[in-house]
């Protein structure tokens, strides 16, 4: 059957863009490869479906969002070159968008081709996507529909990513909305809060986290028969852990996905840049061998020319079970066929039988049918599909031994792994169904095997505020315990130390003691004036302050005792208190006033701080000092009485 040729092929849009080939078709638009004849370069032309472009609100918002997207300049963003409208025979207004042409496949096609991606490759691609989203977020632009279909792969090994369709989902939403509360986005990647309110940058982070899980595991974490059931799981179900699928996946990757897809948006990184930094930290610490490992997933057949619809629900391809079923018909079916053949023979031999012969045939056929039925029933319930097998109790056994036991009784073991705080590593935690149970031959028994106590990486929380430190430890599935201590250098409310060193791998049940600063420790400083310096110094040092000494003369305080102190009362440990220690009275050299006139000698001694008394000899008529009670040149305290003998 011949397909109808696309009427757009060969069309020249705006006298500039020549449509050459159709690349893909989705629920919102058809994408063509075109040539910009003005600049002589290949471009991708996205032509919006007429049922959308005919709506004025869509055209206005489409123009507005395209302008915003065109301002983004980032190596991981598909560049927007131009937008506009043109007329066709079917529609007077057909909106189009001209973008950078990417020759490589989209990420959905690449994932379908490979089944899953190596761990390091998946982290690197999502880091690039988050870098692009971060630039958009800081420019005030939200993508709203992050998924593999909107990530183009470039480069020889398809390892570089470019994000496309910024803002276009919002324009589609405006065209489709008939009432408030319309939910926009592909449900497999839809953040819980988007069901109730407007999407934010943190909603894009959630979708990127889901996409990271899908790139590693080969499928999204939440699937169901209906979109509403998938949305319910996003809101209510915990995020599955990749290490339960592949025990070699590091706990840091599970922790990273848990943070990116936290149910509460406030617990996710604020924007793409912050999220990218977290991804790069995990990627940097990843072992080179582990980075190259991937979860074995059978690739799905996928035609890149047939894009999945982008109008709310992504159609997913599911890989069938790898178990091989027997196709031979069961014995009871073959017995029924023989019975049918016998009935035909009996019908053919009954045209003119005698009455006795007829009865013999009837009895013979009846006996054969009863015997065959009994034999079939016996086989069915003793060796066939109807056989019931008592499930042996293998809980607590070594996994290899448990698998062997289940196999030996004719059942099919399906081993899964789970962390356990109680059951040693490699031992069976439980079975599904549990004992006692009677099962059919080859029925599957799920054996949940212990991976031991879950190991997690301890985050670095020293210097962080207490609330942030507690949150990060709980996000790492550790239990914080708060202690308090005074600190001269760490501000009050921030972490001084943690009991388990950062980046240590430890049991998830480990209690990490976080010591939080109370600030500087207050101390009480007593008044030590009048005490001997040695005693005063000991008292102040015991109180927790630093003592400095200063000396001074004192006419009232004995030598060696404290004259004054710089501070007392409530201080802080480590503060400095200066103690002024008495040197006793100041000693002054006695001037030599022998032979001086009385008044001049008295003035000089007064000025030097001495007290002068006069004794006269022979009436002191000449007024000349002939003697002084304290010899000249001696040192004497200020206020010393010096008696002058005047002739």
C-alpha positions as CSV (number, residue, x, y, z in Angstrom):
1,X,0.0,0.0,0.0
2,X,1.5,3.3,-1.1
3,X,1.8,6.0,1.6
4,X,0.4,9.5,0.9
5,X,3.3,11.9,0.3
6,X,3.8,14.7,2.9
7,X,2.4,17.9,1.4
8,X,5.0,20.0,3.3
9,X,8.0,18.4,1.4
10,X,9.4,21.0,-1.0
11,X,7.6,23.9,0.7
12,X,9.5,27.2,1.1
13,X,8.6,28.9,4.4
14,X,9.0,32.6,4.8
15,X,10.9,32.7,1.5
16,X,13.8,31.2,3.4
17,X,13.4,27.7,4.9
18,X,13.1,24.8,2.3
19,X,11.5,21.7,3.7
20,X,13.5,18.6,2.5
21,X,12.6,15.6,4.6
22,X,10.4,14.6,7.5
23,X,12.3,13.5,10.6
24,X,9.6,12.7,13.2
25,X,6.0,13.3,14.1
26,X,4.5,13.7,17.6
27,X,1.4,14.8,19.3
28,X,2.3,18.5,19.2
29,X,4.2,18.9,15.9
30,X,6.0,17.4,13.0
31,X,9.7,17.9,12.7
32,X,11.4,18.3,9.3
33,X,14.9,18.7,8.1
34,X,15.2,21.9,6.1
35,X,17.7,24.2,4.6
36,X,18.1,27.9,5.6
37,X,18.7,29.2,2.1
38,X,19.8,32.6,3.4
39,X,22.7,31.2,5.6
40,X,23.1,27.9,3.6
41,X,22.9,25.6,6.7
42,X,20.8,22.6,7.7
43,X,18.1,23.4,10.2
44,X,15.3,21.5,12.0
45,X,11.9,23.0,11.4
46,X,9.1,22.1,13.9
47,X,5.7,22.8,12.3
48,X,2.9,22.8,14.9
49,X,-0.2,20.8,14.1
50,X,-3.1,23.0,12.8
51,X,-5.5,22.2,15.6
52,X,-3.1,24.0,18.0
53,X,-1.9,26.8,15.7
54,X,-5.5,27.9,15.0
55,X,-5.9,29.1,18.6
56,X,-4.9,32.7,19.3
57,X,-3.8,31.9,22.9
58,X,-1.5,29.2,21.7
59,X,0.2,31.5,19.0
60,X,0.7,34.3,21.5
61,X,2.2,32.0,24.1
62,X,4.2,30.0,21.5
63,X,5.8,33.3,20.4
64,X,6.5,34.3,23.9
65,X,8.1,31.0,24.9
66,X,10.1,30.7,21.7
67,X,11.6,34.2,22.4
68,X,12.6,33.1,25.9
69,X,14.1,29.8,24.6
70,X,16.0,31.7,21.9
71,X,17.9,33.7,24.6
72,X,19.4,30.5,26.0
73,X,23.0,30.0,25.1
74,X,24.5,26.8,26.3
75,X,26.4,23.9,24.7
76,X,23.8,21.4,26.0
77,X,20.8,23.3,24.7
78,X,19.4,23.0,21.1
79,X,19.6,26.5,19.8
80,X,16.4,28.2,18.6
81,X,17.0,30.3,15.5
82,X,13.6,31.6,14.4
83,X,9.8,31.3,14.8
84,X,6.8,32.6,13.0
85,X,3.6,31.6,11.2
86,X,2.7,31.0,7.6
87,X,-0.5,30.0,5.7
88,X,-1.3,26.7,4.1
89,X,-4.3,25.4,2.2
90,X,-5.6,23.7,5.4
91,X,-4.9,26.5,7.9
92,X,-4.6,30.2,7.7
93,X,-2.2,30.2,10.7
94,X,0.5,27.5,10.9
95,X,3.1,28.1,13.6
96,X,6.7,27.0,13.1
97,X,10.0,27.0,15.0
98,X,13.4,26.8,13.4
99,X,16.1,25.1,15.5
100,X,19.6,23.8,15.3
101,X,19.7,20.6,13.3
102,X,21.1,17.6,15.3
103,X,22.0,14.6,13.1
104,X,22.2,12.2,16.0
105,X,19.3,10.3,17.6
106,X,17.3,11.4,20.6
107,X,18.1,9.7,24.0
108,X,14.9,7.6,23.8
109,X,16.2,6.0,20.5
110,X,19.7,5.5,22.0
111,X,18.2,3.9,25.1
112,X,16.0,1.6,23.0
113,X,19.0,0.6,20.9
114,X,21.2,-0.2,23.9
115,X,18.6,-1.3,26.5
116,X,20.4,0.5,29.3
117,X,23.5,2.7,29.6
118,X,26.8,2.2,31.5
119,X,26.6,3.9,34.9
120,X,29.2,6.5,34.2
121,X,27.6,7.4,30.8
122,X,24.2,7.8,32.4
123,X,25.6,10.1,35.1
124,X,27.5,12.2,32.5
125,X,24.5,12.6,30.2
126,X,22.2,13.7,33.1
127,X,24.9,16.1,34.3
128,X,24.9,17.7,30.9
129,X,21.1,17.9,30.9
130,X,21.1,19.4,34.4
131,X,23.7,22.0,33.3
132,X,21.3,23.0,30.5
133,X,18.3,23.1,32.8
134,X,20.3,25.2,35.3
135,X,21.1,27.9,32.7
136,X,17.4,28.0,31.9
137,X,16.3,28.0,35.5
138,X,18.5,31.0,36.3
139,X,17.1,32.7,33.3
140,X,13.6,32.2,34.7
141,X,12.6,29.4,32.2
142,X,11.2,26.0,33.3
143,X,11.2,23.1,30.8
144,X,8.2,21.2,32.2
145,X,8.7,18.1,30.1
146,X,12.1,16.6,30.8
147,X,12.3,13.1,29.3
148,X,14.6,11.1,26.9
149,X,12.5,12.2,23.8
150,X,13.5,15.8,24.5
151,X,17.3,15.1,24.7
152,X,19.2,14.9,21.5
153,X,22.5,12.9,21.3
154,X,25.5,14.3,19.4
155,X,29.1,13.3,18.9
156,X,30.7,10.2,17.4
157,X,29.8,8.0,20.4
158,X,26.5,9.8,21.1
159,X,27.8,10.8,24.6
160,X,27.0,14.5,24.4
161,X,23.5,15.7,25.1
162,X,21.4,18.7,24.0
163,X,18.1,19.5,25.5
164,X,15.3,20.7,23.2
165,X,11.7,22.0,23.4
166,X,12.2,24.6,26.3
167,X,8.9,26.3,27.0
168,X,6.9,24.7,24.2
169,X,5.0,22.4,26.6
170,X,3.6,25.5,28.4
171,X,2.3,26.8,25.1
172,X,0.6,23.5,24.4
173,X,-1.0,23.5,27.8
174,X,-2.4,27.0,27.2
175,X,-4.0,25.7,24.0
176,X,-5.5,22.6,25.6
177,X,-6.7,24.1,28.8
178,X,-10.4,24.4,29.2
179,X,-10.3,24.9,33.0
180,X,-7.9,25.6,35.8
181,X,-6.0,22.6,37.1
182,X,-4.9,21.1,33.8
183,X,-1.8,18.9,34.5
184,X,1.0,19.1,32.0
185,X,3.8,16.7,31.5
186,X,4.7,13.1,30.7
187,X,3.2,11.2,33.6
188,X,6.2,8.8,33.8
189,X,8.4,11.8,34.8
190,X,5.8,13.9,36.6
191,X,6.8,15.4,40.0
192,X,4.2,14.9,42.8
193,X,3.6,18.6,43.4
194,X,2.7,19.2,39.7
195,X,-0.6,17.5,40.3
196,X,-1.7,20.3,42.6
197,X,0.2,23.4,41.6
198,X,2.4,25.0,38.9
199,X,5.7,23.3,37.9
200,X,9.0,24.8,39.2
201,X,12.7,24.3,38.6
202,X,12.5,21.6,41.3
203,X,9.9,19.8,39.1
204,X,12.5,19.6,36.3
205,X,15.0,18.2,38.8
206,X,12.6,15.4,39.7
207,X,12.1,14.5,36.1
208,X,15.8,14.4,35.5
209,X,16.2,12.1,38.5
210,X,13.6,9.7,37.1
211,X,15.4,9.8,33.8
212,X,18.7,9.0,35.5
213,X,17.1,5.9,37.1
214,X,15.7,4.9,33.6
215,X,19.0,5.3,31.8
216,X,20.7,3.0,34.4
217,X,17.8,0.5,34.9
218,X,16.4,0.5,31.4
219,X,12.9,1.4,32.6
220,X,11.2,4.0,34.7
221,X,10.7,3.3,38.4
222,X,6.9,3.6,38.4
223,X,4.7,1.8,35.9
224,X,1.0,1.0,35.8
225,X,-1.9,0.3,33.5
226,X,-3.3,3.8,33.6
227,X,-1.7,7.3,33.8
228,X,-3.6,8.1,37.0
229,X,-2.2,4.9,38.6
230,X,1.4,6.0,37.6
231,X,0.7,9.5,39.1
232,X,-0.5,7.9,42.3
233,X,2.8,6.0,42.6
234,X,4.8,9.2,42.1
235,X,2.9,10.7,45.1
236,X,2.8,7.7,47.4
237,X,5.4,5.0,46.6
238,X,9.0,5.2,47.8
239,X,11.7,5.5,45.1
240,X,13.0,2.0,44.3
241,X,16.7,1.5,44.9
242,X,18.9,0.5,41.9
243,X,21.1,-1.6,44.2
244,X,18.2,-4.0,44.7
245,X,18.4,-4.7,41.0
246,X,22.1,-4.7,40.7
247,X,24.0,-4.9,44.1
248,X,27.1,-3.5,42.5
249,X,25.5,0.0,42.1
250,X,27.1,2.2,44.7
251,X,24.9,3.6,47.5
252,X,26.0,7.1,46.5
253,X,24.0,6.7,43.2
254,X,20.9,5.6,45.1
255,X,21.4,8.5,47.5
256,X,21.8,10.9,44.6
257,X,18.6,9.7,42.9
258,X,16.8,9.8,46.2
259,X,17.7,13.5,46.6
260,X,16.8,14.4,43.0
261,X,13.4,12.7,43.4
262,X,12.5,13.6,46.9
263,X,8.7,13.8,47.4
264,X,9.0,17.2,49.0
265,X,10.4,19.7,46.4
266,X,12.1,21.6,49.2
267,X,14.3,18.7,49.8
268,X,15.6,18.6,46.2
269,X,18.3,20.9,44.8
270,X,17.0,24.4,44.0
271,X,17.9,24.4,40.4
272,X,19.8,22.5,37.7
273,X,23.2,23.9,38.5
274,X,23.0,22.7,42.1
275,X,21.7,19.3,41.0
276,X,24.5,19.1,38.3
277,X,27.2,19.7,41.0
278,X,25.8,16.8,43.1
279,X,25.9,14.5,40.0
280,X,29.4,15.5,39.2
281,X,30.5,14.8,42.8
282,X,29.2,11.3,42.6
283,X,30.7,10.8,39.1
284,X,34.1,12.0,40.3
285,X,34.2,9.5,43.2
286,X,33.0,6.6,41.0
287,X,35.4,3.7,40.5
288,X,36.5,3.5,36.9
289,X,35.5,-0.1,36.5
290,X,32.1,0.4,38.1
291,X,31.5,3.4,35.8
292,X,31.7,1.1,32.8
293,X,29.3,-1.5,34.2
294,X,25.7,-1.5,33.1
295,X,22.5,-3.5,34.1
296,X,21.9,-6.0,31.3
297,X,18.6,-5.1,29.6
298,X,17.4,-6.5,26.3
299,X,17.3,-3.6,23.7
300,X,13.8,-2.8,22.4
301,X,13.0,-2.4,18.7
302,X,12.3,1.3,18.1
303,X,11.9,3.2,14.9
304,X,13.4,6.7,15.3
305,X,11.1,8.0,12.6
306,X,8.1,7.3,14.8
307,X,8.3,9.7,17.7
308,X,6.3,9.0,20.8
309,X,3.4,11.5,21.4
310,X,4.3,14.4,23.6
311,X,0.8,15.1,24.8
312,X,0.8,13.7,28.3
313,X,1.6,10.0,28.4
314,X,4.7,8.4,26.9
315,X,4.1,5.0,25.2
316,X,6.7,2.6,26.6
317,X,8.0,-0.6,25.2
318,X,8.2,-3.4,27.7
319,X,10.7,-6.4,27.4
320,X,9.0,-9.8,27.8
321,X,10.1,-12.3,30.4
322,X,13.3,-14.1,29.5
323,X,11.9,-17.4,30.8
324,X,11.1,-20.0,28.1
325,X,7.7,-21.7,28.2
326,X,7.0,-25.2,27.0
327,X,4.8,-25.2,23.9
328,X,4.0,-29.0,23.7
329,X,0.4,-29.8,24.4
330,X,-0.3,-31.4,27.8
331,X,-1.2,-35.1,27.9
332,X,-4.8,-34.4,29.0
333,X,-5.3,-32.4,25.8
334,X,-4.0,-35.3,23.7
335,X,-6.4,-37.7,25.6
336,X,-9.3,-35.4,24.7
337,X,-8.3,-35.6,21.1
338,X,-8.2,-39.3,21.2
339,X,-11.6,-39.3,22.8
340,X,-12.9,-37.1,20.1
341,X,-11.6,-39.5,17.4
342,X,-13.2,-42.4,19.2
343,X,-16.5,-40.6,19.1
344,X,-16.2,-40.2,15.4
345,X,-15.4,-43.9,14.9
346,X,-18.4,-44.7,16.9
347,X,-20.6,-42.5,14.9
348,X,-19.3,-44.0,11.7
349,X,-19.9,-47.6,12.9
350,X,-23.4,-47.0,14.1
351,X,-25.3,-46.8,10.9
352,X,-26.7,-50.3,10.9
353,X,-25.5,-52.0,14.1
354,X,-27.3,-54.7,15.9
355,X,-28.7,-53.7,19.3
356,X,-26.2,-56.0,21.2
357,X,-23.2,-54.8,19.2
358,X,-24.3,-51.2,19.8
359,X,-24.4,-51.7,23.5
360,X,-20.9,-53.4,23.5
361,X,-19.4,-50.5,21.6
362,X,-21.0,-48.0,24.0
363,X,-19.7,-49.8,27.0
364,X,-16.3,-50.3,25.4
365,X,-16.0,-46.6,24.5
366,X,-17.2,-45.6,27.9
367,X,-14.6,-47.7,29.6
368,X,-11.9,-46.4,27.4
369,X,-13.0,-42.8,28.0
370,X,-13.2,-43.3,31.8
371,X,-9.8,-45.0,31.9
372,X,-8.2,-42.3,29.7
373,X,-9.8,-39.6,31.8
374,X,-8.7,-41.3,35.1
375,X,-5.2,-41.8,33.7
376,X,-5.1,-38.1,32.5
377,X,-6.3,-36.9,35.9
378,X,-3.8,-39.1,37.7
379,X,-1.0,-37.7,35.6
380,X,-2.2,-34.2,35.9
381,X,-2.3,-34.2,39.6
382,X,0.8,-36.3,40.3
383,X,3.3,-35.3,37.5
384,X,1.5,-32.7,35.3
385,X,0.6,-29.1,35.8
386,X,-2.0,-29.9,38.4
387,X,0.6,-31.5,40.7
388,X,0.8,-29.6,44.0
389,X,4.2,-29.2,45.6
390,X,4.7,-28.2,49.2
391,X,7.0,-25.2,49.4
392,X,10.1,-26.1,51.4
393,X,11.2,-23.6,54.1
394,X,14.5,-22.1,53.0
395,X,14.5,-18.9,55.0
396,X,17.9,-18.4,56.7
397,X,19.7,-20.7,54.3
398,X,22.6,-19.8,52.0
399,X,21.2,-18.4,48.7
400,X,22.9,-21.0,46.6
401,X,21.6,-23.9,48.7
402,X,18.1,-22.4,48.7
403,X,18.0,-22.1,44.9
404,X,19.1,-25.7,44.6
405,X,16.4,-26.9,47.0
406,X,13.7,-24.9,45.2
407,X,14.9,-26.3,41.8
408,X,15.0,-29.9,43.1
409,X,11.3,-29.9,44.0
410,X,10.2,-28.7,40.6
411,X,9.7,-25.0,41.4
412,X,11.3,-22.0,39.7
413,X,13.4,-19.8,41.9
414,X,13.6,-16.0,41.3
415,X,16.4,-14.4,43.4
416,X,16.1,-10.8,44.4
417,X,18.3,-8.8,46.8
418,X,17.4,-6.6,49.7
419,X,19.3,-5.0,52.6
420,X,18.7,-6.5,56.0
421,X,19.8,-5.4,59.5
422,X,19.1,-8.9,60.9
423,X,19.9,-11.5,58.3
424,X,23.5,-12.1,57.4
425,X,24.6,-11.3,53.8
426,X,23.9,-14.1,51.4
427,X,21.1,-15.7,53.5
428,X,17.5,-15.9,52.5
429,X,15.3,-13.3,54.3
430,X,11.9,-14.6,53.0
431,X,10.1,-16.3,50.3
432,X,7.0,-15.2,48.3
433,X,4.7,-17.0,48.7
434,X,5.7,-17.8,52.3
435,X,5.6,-21.2,54.0
436,X,3.2,-23.1,54.2
437,X,2.1,-23.1,50.5
438,X,1.2,-25.7,47.9
439,X,2.3,-24.7,44.4
440,X,2.1,-25.9,40.9
441,X,5.1,-27.4,39.1
442,X,7.4,-24.7,37.7
443,X,5.6,-22.0,39.7
444,X,7.9,-19.1,40.5
445,X,9.1,-18.6,44.1
446,X,10.7,-15.3,44.8
447,X,13.7,-15.6,47.1
448,X,14.6,-12.4,48.9
449,X,18.3,-12.7,49.7
450,X,20.1,-10.4,52.2
451,X,22.8,-8.0,51.0
452,X,23.7,-7.5,54.7
453,X,23.3,-4.2,56.4
454,X,23.0,-1.3,53.9
455,X,26.2,0.7,53.6
456,X,25.9,4.4,53.1
457,X,28.4,7.3,52.6
458,X,28.7,9.7,55.5
459,X,28.3,13.3,54.3
460,X,30.6,16.1,55.5
461,X,28.5,18.3,57.9
462,X,31.2,20.2,59.9
463,X,30.6,23.9,59.7
464,X,27.0,23.5,58.5
465,X,24.0,24.8,60.5
466,X,22.5,22.2,62.8
467,X,19.2,21.9,60.8
468,X,21.1,21.4,57.5
469,X,23.4,18.8,59.0
470,X,20.6,16.8,60.5
471,X,18.7,16.9,57.1
472,X,21.8,15.7,55.1
473,X,22.5,12.9,57.5
474,X,18.9,11.7,57.4
475,X,18.9,11.9,53.6
476,X,21.9,9.6,53.7
477,X,19.7,7.3,55.9
478,X,21.9,7.9,59.0
479,X,20.7,8.8,62.5
480,X,22.0,12.0,63.8
481,X,22.5,12.6,67.6
482,X,23.1,16.1,68.8
483,X,25.7,17.1,71.4
484,X,26.6,20.6,72.4
485,X,29.9,22.3,73.3
486,X,31.3,25.8,73.5
487,X,33.6,27.0,70.8
488,X,35.8,30.1,70.4
489,X,35.8,29.9,66.6
490,X,32.6,28.2,65.4
491,X,29.4,30.4,65.4
492,X,26.5,29.3,67.6
493,X,24.3,26.7,66.0
494,X,26.9,25.4,63.6
495,X,28.6,22.0,63.7
496,X,32.0,21.8,65.4
497,X,32.7,18.1,64.7
498,X,31.1,14.7,63.7
499,X,31.8,11.4,65.3
500,X,32.2,9.5,61.9
501,X,34.6,11.0,59.3
502,X,33.1,12.3,56.1
503,X,33.1,10.0,53.0
504,X,33.3,6.9,55.3
505,X,31.2,4.0,54.2
506,X,29.3,2.7,57.2
507,X,26.1,0.8,58.3
508,X,22.9,2.9,57.6
509,X,22.0,2.3,61.2
510,X,25.1,4.1,62.5
511,X,24.5,6.9,64.9
512,X,26.5,10.0,63.9
513,X,27.1,12.3,66.9
514,X,27.1,15.9,65.7
515,X,28.6,18.4,68.2
516,X,26.9,21.8,67.8
517,X,28.5,25.1,68.9
518,X,27.0,27.0,71.8
519,X,29.3,29.9,70.9
520,X,31.9,31.2,73.3
521,X,31.8,30.0,76.9
522,X,30.9,32.6,79.5
523,X,33.0,32.7,82.7
524,X,32.8,34.7,86.0
525,X,35.8,36.7,86.9
526,X,36.1,37.9,90.6
527,X,37.7,41.1,91.8
528,X,41.2,40.3,92.9
529,X,42.4,43.8,93.9
530,X,44.5,43.7,97.1
531,X,45.5,40.1,96.6
532,X,49.1,39.0,95.9
533,X,49.8,38.7,92.2
534,X,50.6,34.9,92.3
535,X,47.3,34.2,94.1
536,X,45.3,36.5,91.8
537,X,46.8,35.0,88.6
538,X,46.0,31.4,89.7
539,X,42.4,32.4,90.5
540,X,41.8,34.0,87.1
541,X,43.5,31.3,85.1
542,X,41.4,28.7,86.8
543,X,38.3,30.8,85.8
544,X,39.4,30.4,82.1
545,X,40.8,33.8,81.2
546,X,44.3,34.9,80.1
547,X,46.3,37.1,82.6
548,X,48.6,39.9,81.6
549,X,50.7,41.8,84.1
550,X,51.4,45.5,84.4
551,X,53.4,47.2,87.1
552,X,52.9,50.6,88.8
553,X,54.0,52.5,91.9
554,X,51.5,52.8,94.7
555,X,51.7,54.8,97.9
556,X,48.9,52.8,99.4
557,X,49.1,49.2,98.1
558,X,52.0,47.1,99.4
559,X,54.5,46.0,96.8
560,X,53.5,42.8,95.0
561,X,49.7,43.2,95.6
562,X,47.1,44.0,92.9
563,X,46.4,47.7,92.5
564,X,43.7,47.3,89.8
565,X,42.3,44.9,87.0
566,X,41.0,45.7,83.6
567,X,37.7,43.7,83.8
568,X,35.6,41.6,86.2
569,X,32.2,40.0,86.2
570,X,30.9,38.0,83.2
571,X,33.5,37.5,80.5
572,X,34.2,34.7,77.9
573,X,36.7,31.9,78.2
574,X,40.0,33.0,76.6
575,X,39.4,36.8,77.2
576,X,42.4,38.7,78.5
577,X,42.4,40.4,82.0
578,X,45.3,42.9,82.8
579,X,46.4,43.0,86.4
580,X,48.3,46.1,87.7
581,X,50.8,45.0,90.4
582,X,52.1,47.5,93.0
583,X,55.8,48.3,93.0
584,X,55.4,50.0,96.3
585,X,56.0,53.8,96.8
586,X,58.1,55.5,94.1
587,X,61.7,56.2,95.4
588,X,63.2,59.6,94.6
589,X,66.8,60.7,94.7
590,X,67.3,63.3,97.4
591,X,68.7,66.6,95.9
592,X,71.9,68.2,97.4
593,X,70.8,71.5,98.9
594,X,73.9,72.1,101.2
595,X,74.9,75.7,101.2
596,X,71.6,76.8,99.5
597,X,69.4,79.5,100.9
598,X,66.6,78.2,103.0
599,X,63.7,79.2,100.7
600,X,65.4,77.9,97.6
601,X,66.3,74.6,99.2
602,X,62.7,74.2,100.6
603,X,61.2,74.8,97.2
604,X,63.4,72.2,95.5
605,X,62.7,69.5,98.0
606,X,59.0,70.3,97.9
607,X,59.0,69.9,94.1
608,X,60.7,66.6,94.5
609,X,57.9,65.4,96.7
610,X,59.6,65.6,100.1
611,X,58.3,67.2,103.3
612,X,60.8,69.9,104.6
613,X,61.3,70.8,108.3
614,X,63.6,73.6,109.4
615,X,66.0,73.7,112.4
616,X,68.0,76.9,113.0
617,X,71.5,77.2,114.4
618,X,72.5,80.4,116.1
619,X,69.2,81.8,115.1
620,X,69.6,81.1,111.4
621,X,70.4,84.6,110.7
622,X,72.3,83.9,107.5
623,X,69.5,81.6,106.1
624,X,72.1,79.1,104.7
625,X,71.6,75.3,104.8
626,X,74.4,73.8,106.7
627,X,73.0,70.2,107.0
628,X,70.2,67.9,105.7
629,X,68.8,64.9,107.6
630,X,68.8,62.6,104.5
631,X,72.1,62.8,102.7
632,X,72.1,64.0,99.1
633,X,72.0,61.2,96.5
634,X,70.1,58.7,98.6
635,X,66.7,57.2,97.4
636,X,63.8,58.0,99.6
637,X,60.0,57.5,99.2
638,X,57.9,60.5,98.2
639,X,56.7,62.3,101.3
640,X,59.8,61.5,103.4
641,X,60.5,64.3,106.0
642,X,63.9,66.0,105.4
643,X,65.1,68.2,108.2
644,X,67.3,71.1,107.1
645,X,69.7,72.8,109.5
646,X,69.9,76.5,108.7
647,X,72.7,78.8,110.0
